[in-house]
Amino acid sequence: MIYDPSNASGAAVYDVETKERLSHVLWIDTELGEVVRAEQPVRVVGDEFATHTTKFTTIYPIRGGGWSIQLFHCYGRK
């Protein structure tokens, strides 16, 4: 499933193995194991943000007791 601000606004994203919080996340594809982030500093290519994709073996969305996604745990950086 693809998660973006429309269905996971404000959710924190962590690389669990390195204990790194991933920032500037634009969207997450749990089926492909991809976290797409805006490059920093922000750079525009054409009329879109330049992005960087980090691939993981597994990404777990965590609801934390509610209906909305609160957190993503990413495992196995490729």
PyMOL Python script that loads the backbone (N, CA, C, O; Angstrom):
from pymol import cmd

cmd.read_pdbstr("""\
ATOM      1  N   MET A   1       0.842  -1.173   0.000  1.00  0.00           N
ATOM      2  CA  MET A   1       0.000   0.000   0.000  1.00  0.00           C
ATOM      3  C   MET A   1       0.889   1.239   0.000  1.00  0.00           C
ATOM      4  O   MET A   1       1.991   1.227   0.547  1.00  0.00           O
ATOM      5  N   ILE A   2       0.400   2.292  -0.613  1.00  0.00           N
ATOM      6  CA  ILE A   2       1.129   3.546  -0.650  1.00  0.00           C
ATOM      7  C   ILE A   2       0.549   4.484   0.401  1.00  0.00           C
ATOM      8  O   ILE A   2      -0.660   4.709   0.461  1.00  0.00           O
ATOM      9  N   TYR A   3       1.442   5.024   1.227  1.00  0.00           N
ATOM     10  CA  TYR A   3       1.066   5.978   2.261  1.00  0.00           C
ATOM     11  C   TYR A   3       1.691   7.328   1.929  1.00  0.00           C
ATOM     12  O   TYR A   3       2.861   7.412   1.556  1.00  0.00           O
ATOM     13  N   ASP A   4       0.900   8.371   2.070  1.00  0.00           N
ATOM     14  CA  ASP A   4       1.355   9.739   1.818  1.00  0.00           C
ATOM     15  C   ASP A   4       0.608  10.654   2.792  1.00  0.00           C
ATOM     16  O   ASP A   4      -0.102  10.152   3.664  1.00  0.00           O
ATOM     17  N   PRO A   5       0.742  11.965   2.675  1.00  0.00           N
ATOM     18  CA  PRO A   5       0.050  12.848   3.632  1.00  0.00           C
ATOM     19  C   PRO A   5      -1.469  12.679   3.677  1.00  0.00           C
ATOM     20  O   PRO A   5      -2.099  13.069   4.660  1.00  0.00           O
ATOM     21  N   SER A   6      -2.063  12.107   2.637  1.00  0.00           N
ATOM     22  CA  SER A   6      -3.521  11.936   2.646  1.00  0.00           C
ATOM     23  C   SER A   6      -3.991  10.817   3.574  1.00  0.00           C
ATOM     24  O   SER A   6      -5.139  10.829   4.020  1.00  0.00           O
ATOM     25  N   ASN A   7      -3.114   9.841   3.873  1.00  0.00           N
ATOM     26  CA  ASN A   7      -3.549   8.738   4.722  1.00  0.00           C
ATOM     27  C   ASN A   7      -2.576   8.407   5.871  1.00  0.00           C
ATOM     28  O   ASN A   7      -2.805   7.458   6.622  1.00  0.00           O
ATOM     29  N   ALA A   8      -1.491   9.191   6.006  1.00  0.00           N
ATOM     30  CA  ALA A   8      -0.554   8.957   7.111  1.00  0.00           C
ATOM     31  C   ALA A   8       0.130  10.259   7.522  1.00  0.00           C
ATOM     32  O   ALA A   8       1.329  10.278   7.801  1.00  0.00           O
ATOM     33  N   SER A   9      -0.626  11.325   7.555  1.00  0.00           N
ATOM     34  CA  SER A   9      -0.076  12.643   7.874  1.00  0.00           C
ATOM     35  C   SER A   9       0.523  12.674   9.278  1.00  0.00           C
ATOM     36  O   SER A   9      -0.121  12.275  10.249  1.00  0.00           O
ATOM     37  N   GLY A  10       1.757  13.152   9.372  1.00  0.00           N
ATOM     38  CA  GLY A  10       2.421  13.296  10.662  1.00  0.00           C
ATOM     39  C   GLY A  10       3.048  12.039  11.223  1.00  0.00           C
ATOM     40  O   GLY A  10       3.607  12.074  12.319  1.00  0.00           O
ATOM     41  N   ALA A  11       2.974  10.932  10.508  1.00  0.00           N
ATOM     42  CA  ALA A  11       3.549   9.680  11.002  1.00  0.00           C
ATOM     43  C   ALA A  11       5.077   9.758  10.983  1.00  0.00           C
ATOM     44  O   ALA A  11       5.664  10.273  10.031  1.00  0.00           O
ATOM     45  N   ALA A  12       5.713   9.251  12.028  1.00  0.00           N
ATOM     46  CA  ALA A  12       7.168   9.191  12.108  1.00  0.00           C
ATOM     47  C   ALA A  12       7.648   7.937  11.375  1.00  0.00           C
ATOM     48  O   ALA A  12       6.969   6.911  11.376  1.00  0.00           O
ATOM     49  N   VAL A  13       8.828   8.031  10.749  1.00  0.00           N
ATOM     50  CA  VAL A  13       9.387   6.913  10.002  1.00  0.00           C
ATOM     51  C   VAL A  13      10.785   6.628  10.546  1.00  0.00           C
ATOM     52  O   VAL A  13      11.634   7.518  10.585  1.00  0.00           O
ATOM     53  N   TYR A  14      11.023   5.375  10.969  1.00  0.00           N
ATOM     54  CA  TYR A  14      12.302   5.004  11.559  1.00  0.00           C
ATOM     55  C   TYR A  14      12.938   3.819  10.849  1.00  0.00           C
ATOM     56  O   TYR A  14      12.272   2.837  10.520  1.00  0.00           O
ATOM     57  N   ASP A  15      14.259   3.934  10.618  1.00  0.00           N
ATOM     58  CA  ASP A  15      15.080   2.794  10.245  1.00  0.00           C
ATOM     59  C   ASP A  15      15.441   2.149  11.575  1.00  0.00           C
ATOM     60  O   ASP A  15      16.301   2.654  12.296  1.00  0.00           O
ATOM     61  N   VAL A  16      14.798   1.047  11.901  1.00  0.00           N
ATOM     62  CA  VAL A  16      14.919   0.444  13.230  1.00  0.00           C
ATOM     63  C   VAL A  16      16.341  -0.035  13.507  1.00  0.00           C
ATOM     64  O   VAL A  16      16.818   0.080  14.636  1.00  0.00           O
ATOM     65  N   GLU A  17      17.019  -0.566  12.504  1.00  0.00           N
ATOM     66  CA  GLU A  17      18.350  -1.125  12.729  1.00  0.00           C
ATOM     67  C   GLU A  17      19.400  -0.060  13.027  1.00  0.00           C
ATOM     68  O   GLU A  17      20.323  -0.308  13.802  1.00  0.00           O
ATOM     69  N   THR A  18      19.274   1.122  12.423  1.00  0.00           N
ATOM     70  CA  THR A  18      20.237   2.201  12.683  1.00  0.00           C
ATOM     71  C   THR A  18      19.702   3.206  13.691  1.00  0.00           C
ATOM     72  O   THR A  18      20.420   4.118  14.101  1.00  0.00           O
ATOM     73  N   LYS A  19      18.439   3.043  14.096  1.00  0.00           N
ATOM     74  CA  LYS A  19      17.756   3.952  15.027  1.00  0.00           C
ATOM     75  C   LYS A  19      17.695   5.383  14.480  1.00  0.00           C
ATOM     76  O   LYS A  19      17.705   6.351  15.241  1.00  0.00           O
ATOM     77  N   GLU A  20      17.634   5.500  13.160  1.00  0.00           N
ATOM     78  CA  GLU A  20      17.577   6.802  12.500  1.00  0.00           C
ATOM     79  C   GLU A  20      16.135   7.157  12.157  1.00  0.00           C
ATOM     80  O   GLU A  20      15.400   6.341  11.600  1.00  0.00           O
ATOM     81  N   ARG A  21      15.741   8.376  12.492  1.00  0.00           N
ATOM     82  CA  ARG A  21      14.425   8.863  12.068  1.00  0.00           C
ATOM     83  C   ARG A  21      14.599   9.442  10.672  1.00  0.00           C
ATOM     84  O   ARG A  21      15.455  10.300  10.454  1.00  0.00           O
ATOM     85  N   LEU A  22      13.794   8.976   9.731  1.00  0.00           N
ATOM     86  CA  LEU A  22      13.876   9.450   8.352  1.00  0.00           C
ATOM     87  C   LEU A  22      12.995  10.684   8.212  1.00  0.00           C
ATOM     88  O   LEU A  22      11.814  10.658   8.560  1.00  0.00           O
ATOM     89  N   SER A  23      13.568  11.749   7.707  1.00  0.00           N
ATOM     90  CA  SER A  23      12.833  13.003   7.601  1.00  0.00           C
ATOM     91  C   SER A  23      12.530  13.337   6.149  1.00  0.00           C
ATOM     92  O   SER A  23      13.067  12.718   5.230  1.00  0.00           O
ATOM     93  N   HIS A  24      11.673  14.309   5.956  1.00  0.00           N
ATOM     94  CA  HIS A  24      11.272  14.820   4.640  1.00  0.00           C
ATOM     95  C   HIS A  24      10.666  13.731   3.751  1.00  0.00           C
ATOM     96  O   HIS A  24      10.889  13.708   2.541  1.00  0.00           O
ATOM     97  N   VAL A  25       9.896  12.832   4.370  1.00  0.00           N
ATOM     98  CA  VAL A  25       9.279  11.715   3.649  1.00  0.00           C
ATOM     99  C   VAL A  25       8.082  12.230   2.846  1.00  0.00           C
ATOM    100  O   VAL A  25       7.205  12.904   3.386  1.00  0.00           O
ATOM    101  N   LEU A  26       8.058  11.904   1.557  1.00  0.00           N
ATOM    102  CA  LEU A  26       6.954  12.287   0.682  1.00  0.00           C
ATOM    103  C   LEU A  26       5.914  11.174   0.592  1.00  0.00           C
ATOM    104  O   LEU A  26       4.712  11.431   0.661  1.00  0.00           O
ATOM    105  N   TRP A  27       6.387   9.931   0.439  1.00  0.00           N
ATOM    106  CA  TRP A  27       5.470   8.786   0.445  1.00  0.00           C
ATOM    107  C   TRP A  27       6.242   7.509   0.732  1.00  0.00           C
ATOM    108  O   TRP A  27       7.466   7.449   0.613  1.00  0.00           O
ATOM    109  N   ILE A  28       5.467   6.473   1.122  1.00  0.00           N
ATOM    110  CA  ILE A  28       6.009   5.160   1.459  1.00  0.00           C
ATOM    111  C   ILE A  28       5.200   4.112   0.721  1.00  0.00           C
ATOM    112  O   ILE A  28       3.969   4.139   0.738  1.00  0.00           O
ATOM    113  N   ASP A  29       5.898   3.186   0.070  1.00  0.00           N
ATOM    114  CA  ASP A  29       5.245   2.055  -0.590  1.00  0.00           C
ATOM    115  C   ASP A  29       5.658   0.798   0.162  1.00  0.00           C
ATOM    116  O   ASP A  29       6.786   0.330   0.013  1.00  0.00           O
ATOM    117  N   THR A  30       4.755   0.250   0.968  1.00  0.00           N
ATOM    118  CA  THR A  30       5.090  -0.907   1.799  1.00  0.00           C
ATOM    119  C   THR A  30       5.252  -2.182   0.971  1.00  0.00           C
ATOM    120  O   THR A  30       5.993  -3.078   1.373  1.00  0.00           O
ATOM    121  N   GLU A  31       4.583  -2.281  -0.161  1.00  0.00           N
ATOM    122  CA  GLU A  31       4.701  -3.476  -0.993  1.00  0.00           C
ATOM    123  C   GLU A  31       6.061  -3.551  -1.673  1.00  0.00           C
ATOM    124  O   GLU A  31       6.650  -4.628  -1.765  1.00  0.00           O
ATOM    125  N   LEU A  32       6.568  -2.402  -2.156  1.00  0.00           N
ATOM    126  CA  LEU A  32       7.877  -2.366  -2.803  1.00  0.00           C
ATOM    127  C   LEU A  32       9.010  -2.130  -1.799  1.00  0.00           C
ATOM    128  O   LEU A  32      10.183  -2.270  -2.145  1.00  0.00           O
ATOM    129  N   GLY A  33       8.664  -1.776  -0.565  1.00  0.00           N
ATOM    130  CA  GLY A  33       9.672  -1.508   0.454  1.00  0.00           C
ATOM    131  C   GLY A  33      10.432  -0.219   0.204  1.00  0.00           C
ATOM    132  O   GLY A  33      11.639  -0.155   0.440  1.00  0.00           O
ATOM    133  N   GLU A  34       9.741   0.810  -0.274  1.00  0.00           N
ATOM    134  CA  GLU A  34      10.398   2.061  -0.627  1.00  0.00           C
ATOM    135  C   GLU A  34       9.913   3.232   0.227  1.00  0.00           C
ATOM    136  O   GLU A  34       8.721   3.392   0.486  1.00  0.00           O
ATOM    137  N   VAL A  35      10.889   4.047   0.655  1.00  0.00           N
ATOM    138  CA  VAL A  35      10.606   5.305   1.324  1.00  0.00           C
ATOM    139  C   VAL A  35      11.166   6.397   0.423  1.00  0.00           C
ATOM    140  O   VAL A  35      12.374   6.450   0.191  1.00  0.00           O
ATOM    141  N   VAL A  36      10.305   7.261  -0.084  1.00  0.00           N
ATOM    142  CA  VAL A  36      10.715   8.326  -0.993  1.00  0.00           C
ATOM    143  C   VAL A  36      10.745   9.629  -0.211  1.00  0.00           C
ATOM    144  O   VAL A  36       9.754  10.036   0.395  1.00  0.00           O
ATOM    145  N   ARG A  37      11.928  10.284  -0.240  1.00  0.00           N
ATOM    146  CA  ARG A  37      12.125  11.517   0.520  1.00  0.00           C
ATOM    147  C   ARG A  37      12.587  12.641  -0.392  1.00  0.00           C
ATOM    148  O   ARG A  37      13.230  12.399  -1.413  1.00  0.00           O
ATOM    149  N   ALA A  38      12.259  13.858  -0.022  1.00  0.00           N
ATOM    150  CA  ALA A  38      12.737  15.030  -0.744  1.00  0.00           C
ATOM    151  C   ALA A  38      14.215  15.205  -0.432  1.00  0.00           C
ATOM    152  O   ALA A  38      14.630  15.069   0.719  1.00  0.00           O
ATOM    153  N   GLU A  39      15.013  15.507  -1.458  1.00  0.00           N
ATOM    154  CA  GLU A  39      16.427  15.767  -1.229  1.00  0.00           C
ATOM    155  C   GLU A  39      16.584  17.012  -0.375  1.00  0.00           C
ATOM    156  O   GLU A  39      15.771  17.935  -0.435  1.00  0.00           O
ATOM    157  N   GLN A  40      17.642  17.022   0.420  1.00  0.00           N
ATOM    158  CA  GLN A  40      17.937  18.180   1.266  1.00  0.00           C
ATOM    159  C   GLN A  40      19.323  18.692   0.953  1.00  0.00           C
ATOM    160  O   GLN A  40      20.260  17.894   0.971  1.00  0.00           O
ATOM    161  N   PRO A  41      19.517  19.943   0.672  1.00  0.00           N
ATOM    162  CA  PRO A  41      18.482  20.964   0.603  1.00  0.00           C
ATOM    163  C   PRO A  41      17.540  20.701  -0.570  1.00  0.00           C
ATOM    164  O   PRO A  41      17.893  20.035  -1.544  1.00  0.00           O
ATOM    165  N   VAL A  42      16.339  21.242  -0.445  1.00  0.00           N
ATOM    166  CA  VAL A  42      15.299  21.013  -1.451  1.00  0.00           C
ATOM    167  C   VAL A  42      15.784  21.529  -2.797  1.00  0.00           C
ATOM    168  O   VAL A  42      16.339  22.622  -2.917  1.00  0.00           O
ATOM    169  N   ARG A  43      15.551  20.695  -3.805  1.00  0.00           N
ATOM    170  CA  ARG A  43      15.935  21.040  -5.168  1.00  0.00           C
ATOM    171  C   ARG A  43      14.750  20.712  -6.062  1.00  0.00           C
ATOM    172  O   ARG A  43      14.118  19.667  -5.904  1.00  0.00           O
ATOM    173  N   VAL A  44      14.449  21.594  -6.992  1.00  0.00           N
ATOM    174  CA  VAL A  44      13.331  21.380  -7.909  1.00  0.00           C
ATOM    175  C   VAL A  44      13.886  20.994  -9.270  1.00  0.00           C
ATOM    176  O   VAL A  44      14.781  21.649  -9.802  1.00  0.00           O
ATOM    177  N   VAL A  45      13.334  19.910  -9.826  1.00  0.00           N
ATOM    178  CA  VAL A  45      13.700  19.447 -11.160  1.00  0.00           C
ATOM    179  C   VAL A  45      12.448  19.537 -12.010  1.00  0.00           C
ATOM    180  O   VAL A  45      11.478  18.819 -11.766  1.00  0.00           O
ATOM    181  N   GLY A  46      12.459  20.419 -13.016  1.00  0.00           N
ATOM    182  CA  GLY A  46      11.249  20.659 -13.795  1.00  0.00           C
ATOM    183  C   GLY A  46      10.234  21.333 -12.900  1.00  0.00           C
ATOM    184  O   GLY A  46      10.455  22.454 -12.442  1.00  0.00           O
ATOM    185  N   ASP A  47       9.126  20.667 -12.647  1.00  0.00           N
ATOM    186  CA  ASP A  47       8.121  21.222 -11.730  1.00  0.00           C
ATOM    187  C   ASP A  47       7.846  20.281 -10.552  1.00  0.00           C
ATOM    188  O   ASP A  47       6.767  20.319  -9.959  1.00  0.00           O
ATOM    189  N   GLU A  48       8.838  19.429 -10.216  1.00  0.00           N
ATOM    190  CA  GLU A  48       8.705  18.510  -9.087  1.00  0.00           C
ATOM    191  C   GLU A  48       9.935  18.591  -8.190  1.00  0.00           C
ATOM    192  O   GLU A  48      11.002  19.027  -8.622  1.00  0.00           O
ATOM    193  N   PHE A  49       9.775  18.164  -6.932  1.00  0.00           N
ATOM    194  CA  PHE A  49      10.904  18.083  -6.024  1.00  0.00           C
ATOM    195  C   PHE A  49      11.838  16.953  -6.449  1.00  0.00           C
ATOM    196  O   PHE A  49      11.382  15.905  -6.907  1.00  0.00           O
ATOM    197  N   ALA A  50      13.129  17.165  -6.300  1.00  0.00           N
ATOM    198  CA  ALA A  50      14.093  16.075  -6.495  1.00  0.00           C
ATOM    199  C   ALA A  50      13.946  15.135  -5.304  1.00  0.00           C
ATOM    200  O   ALA A  50      13.825  15.591  -4.167  1.00  0.00           O
ATOM    201  N   THR A  51      13.957  13.831  -5.553  1.00  0.00           N
ATOM    202  CA  THR A  51      13.721  12.852  -4.491  1.00  0.00           C
ATOM    203  C   THR A  51      14.853  11.844  -4.402  1.00  0.00           C
ATOM    204  O   THR A  51      15.664  11.696  -5.316  1.00  0.00           O
ATOM    205  N   HIS A  52      14.879  11.160  -3.272  1.00  0.00           N
ATOM    206  CA  HIS A  52      15.822  10.079  -3.021  1.00  0.00           C
ATOM    207  C   HIS A  52      15.011   8.904  -2.486  1.00  0.00           C
ATOM    208  O   HIS A  52      14.218   9.079  -1.560  1.00  0.00           O
ATOM    209  N   THR A  53      15.191   7.726  -3.041  1.00  0.00           N
ATOM    210  CA  THR A  53      14.453   6.542  -2.599  1.00  0.00           C
ATOM    211  C   THR A  53      15.362   5.622  -1.801  1.00  0.00           C
ATOM    212  O   THR A  53      16.450   5.265  -2.253  1.00  0.00           O
ATOM    213  N   THR A  54      14.909   5.240  -0.608  1.00  0.00           N
ATOM    214  CA  THR A  54      15.620   4.281   0.229  1.00  0.00           C
ATOM    215  C   THR A  54      14.791   3.006   0.239  1.00  0.00           C
ATOM    216  O   THR A  54      13.590   3.041   0.506  1.00  0.00           O
ATOM    217  N   LYS A  55      15.437   1.875  -0.053  1.00  0.00           N
ATOM    218  CA  LYS A  55      14.725   0.600  -0.117  1.00  0.00           C
ATOM    219  C   LYS A  55      14.993  -0.227   1.138  1.00  0.00           C
ATOM    220  O   LYS A  55      16.103  -0.257   1.670  1.00  0.00           O
ATOM    221  N   PHE A  56      13.931  -0.894   1.589  1.00  0.00           N
ATOM    222  CA  PHE A  56      13.995  -1.753   2.763  1.00  0.00           C
ATOM    223  C   PHE A  56      13.385  -3.108   2.434  1.00  0.00           C
ATOM    224  O   PHE A  56      12.570  -3.227   1.519  1.00  0.00           O
ATOM    225  N   THR A  57      13.787  -4.127   3.186  1.00  0.00           N
ATOM    226  CA  THR A  57      13.202  -5.458   3.023  1.00  0.00           C
ATOM    227  C   THR A  57      11.752  -5.457   3.478  1.00  0.00           C
ATOM    228  O   THR A  57      10.888  -6.029   2.815  1.00  0.00           O
ATOM    229  N   THR A  58      11.484  -4.811   4.618  1.00  0.00           N
ATOM    230  CA  THR A  58      10.142  -4.799   5.198  1.00  0.00           C
ATOM    231  C   THR A  58       9.848  -3.435   5.817  1.00  0.00           C
ATOM    232  O   THR A  58      10.708  -2.838   6.464  1.00  0.00           O
ATOM    233  N   ILE A  59       8.627  -2.953   5.612  1.00  0.00           N
ATOM    234  CA  ILE A  59       8.159  -1.724   6.257  1.00  0.00           C
ATOM    235  C   ILE A  59       6.820  -2.037   6.918  1.00  0.00           C
ATOM    236  O   ILE A  59       5.884  -2.503   6.269  1.00  0.00           O
ATOM    237  N   TYR A  60       6.747  -1.769   8.231  1.00  0.00           N
ATOM    238  CA  TYR A  60       5.522  -2.020   8.979  1.00  0.00           C
ATOM    239  C   TYR A  60       4.846  -0.709   9.358  1.00  0.00           C
ATOM    240  O   TYR A  60       5.450   0.101  10.062  1.00  0.00           O
ATOM    241  N   PRO A  61       3.606  -0.472   8.912  1.00  0.00           N
ATOM    242  CA  PRO A  61       2.848   0.671   9.409  1.00  0.00           C
ATOM    243  C   PRO A  61       2.251   0.317  10.771  1.00  0.00           C
ATOM    244  O   PRO A  61       1.739  -0.786  10.963  1.00  0.00           O
ATOM    245  N   ILE A  62       2.320   1.255  11.711  1.00  0.00           N
ATOM    246  CA  ILE A  62       1.845   1.009  13.071  1.00  0.00           C
ATOM    247  C   ILE A  62       0.766   2.029  13.411  1.00  0.00           C
ATOM    248  O   ILE A  62       0.974   3.236  13.294  1.00  0.00           O
ATOM    249  N   ARG A  63      -0.373   1.529  13.829  1.00  0.00           N
ATOM    250  CA  ARG A  63      -1.508   2.402  14.134  1.00  0.00           C
ATOM    251  C   ARG A  63      -1.503   2.908  15.577  1.00  0.00           C
ATOM    252  O   ARG A  63      -2.048   3.980  15.839  1.00  0.00           O
ATOM    253  N   GLY A  64      -0.926   2.199  16.491  1.00  0.00           N
ATOM    254  CA  GLY A  64      -0.834   2.655  17.880  1.00  0.00           C
ATOM    255  C   GLY A  64      -2.174   2.763  18.590  1.00  0.00           C
ATOM    256  O   GLY A  64      -2.356   3.655  19.419  1.00  0.00           O
ATOM    257  N   GLY A  65      -3.102   1.890  18.292  1.00  0.00           N
ATOM    258  CA  GLY A  65      -4.374   1.869  18.995  1.00  0.00           C
ATOM    259  C   GLY A  65      -5.480   2.681  18.352  1.00  0.00           C
ATOM    260  O   GLY A  65      -6.631   2.584  18.778  1.00  0.00           O
ATOM    261  N   GLY A  66      -5.171   3.476  17.344  1.00  0.00           N
ATOM    262  CA  GLY A  66      -6.193   4.272  16.668  1.00  0.00           C
ATOM    263  C   GLY A  66      -6.379   3.824  15.230  1.00  0.00           C
ATOM    264  O   GLY A  66      -5.881   2.774  14.823  1.00  0.00           O
ATOM    265  N   TRP A  67      -7.098   4.626  14.472  1.00  0.00           N
ATOM    266  CA  TRP A  67      -7.362   4.294  13.069  1.00  0.00           C
ATOM    267  C   TRP A  67      -6.279   4.812  12.140  1.00  0.00           C
ATOM    268  O   TRP A  67      -6.025   4.223  11.089  1.00  0.00           O
ATOM    269  N   SER A  68      -5.640   5.907  12.520  1.00  0.00           N
ATOM    270  CA  SER A  68      -4.635   6.492  11.623  1.00  0.00           C
ATOM    271  C   SER A  68      -3.240   5.934  11.913  1.00  0.00           C
ATOM    272  O   SER A  68      -2.946   5.512  13.032  1.00  0.00           O
ATOM    273  N   ILE A  69      -2.402   5.940  10.902  1.00  0.00           N
ATOM    274  CA  ILE A  69      -1.027   5.473  11.036  1.00  0.00           C
ATOM    275  C   ILE A  69      -0.241   6.495  11.849  1.00  0.00           C
ATOM    276  O   ILE A  69      -0.277   7.689  11.552  1.00  0.00           O
ATOM    277  N   GLN A  70       0.466   6.030  12.870  1.00  0.00           N
ATOM    278  CA  GLN A  70       1.263   6.897  13.736  1.00  0.00           C
ATOM    279  C   GLN A  70       2.759   6.766  13.480  1.00  0.00           C
ATOM    280  O   GLN A  70       3.523   7.693  13.749  1.00  0.00           O
ATOM    281  N   LEU A  71       3.178   5.609  12.959  1.00  0.00           N
ATOM    282  CA  LEU A  71       4.592   5.279  12.917  1.00  0.00           C
ATOM    283  C   LEU A  71       4.864   4.229  11.849  1.00  0.00           C
ATOM    284  O   LEU A  71       4.010   3.390  11.564  1.00  0.00           O
ATOM    285  N   PHE A  72       6.049   4.277  11.264  1.00  0.00           N
ATOM    286  CA  PHE A  72       6.496   3.240  10.344  1.00  0.00           C
ATOM    287  C   PHE A  72       7.819   2.716  10.848  1.00  0.00           C
ATOM    288  O   PHE A  72       8.719   3.497  11.157  1.00  0.00           O
ATOM    289  N   HIS A  73       7.953   1.390  10.938  1.00  0.00           N
ATOM    290  CA  HIS A  73       9.226   0.752  11.271  1.00  0.00           C
ATOM    291  C   HIS A  73       9.751   0.106  10.002  1.00  0.00           C
ATOM    292  O   HIS A  73       9.068  -0.700   9.371  1.00  0.00           O
ATOM    293  N   CYS A  74      10.973   0.468   9.637  1.00  0.00           N
ATOM    294  CA  CYS A  74      11.610  -0.052   8.419  1.00  0.00           C
ATOM    295  C   CYS A  74      12.768  -0.961   8.819  1.00  0.00           C
ATOM    296  O   CYS A  74      13.574  -0.610   9.681  1.00  0.00           O
ATOM    297  N   TYR A  75      12.845  -2.135   8.184  1.00  0.00           N
ATOM    298  CA  TYR A  75      13.871  -3.115   8.485  1.00  0.00           C
ATOM    299  C   TYR A  75      14.606  -3.541   7.226  1.00  0.00           C
ATOM    300  O   TYR A  75      14.013  -3.615   6.149  1.00  0.00           O
ATOM    301  N   GLY A  76      15.896  -3.821   7.360  1.00  0.00           N
ATOM    302  CA  GLY A  76      16.681  -4.398   6.265  1.00  0.00           C
ATOM    303  C   GLY A  76      16.973  -3.444   5.140  1.00  0.00           C
ATOM    304  O   GLY A  76      16.561  -3.687   4.005  1.00  0.00           O
ATOM    305  N   ARG A  77      17.687  -2.342   5.424  1.00  0.00           N
ATOM    306  CA  ARG A  77      18.034  -1.373   4.367  1.00  0.00           C
ATOM    307  C   ARG A  77      18.836  -2.075   3.289  1.00  0.00           C
ATOM    308  O   ARG A  77      19.783  -2.804   3.583  1.00  0.00           O
ATOM    309  N   LYS A  78      18.456  -1.855   2.048  1.00  0.00           N
ATOM    310  CA  LYS A  78      19.147  -2.473   0.902  1.00  0.00           C
ATOM    311  C   LYS A  78      20.136  -1.496   0.295  1.00  0.00           C
ATOM    312  O   LYS A  78      20.814  -1.828  -0.677  1.00  0.00           O
TER     313      LYS A  78
END
""", "prot")
cmd.dss("prot")
cmd.show_as("cartoon", "prot")
cmd.util.cbc("prot")
cmd.orient("prot")
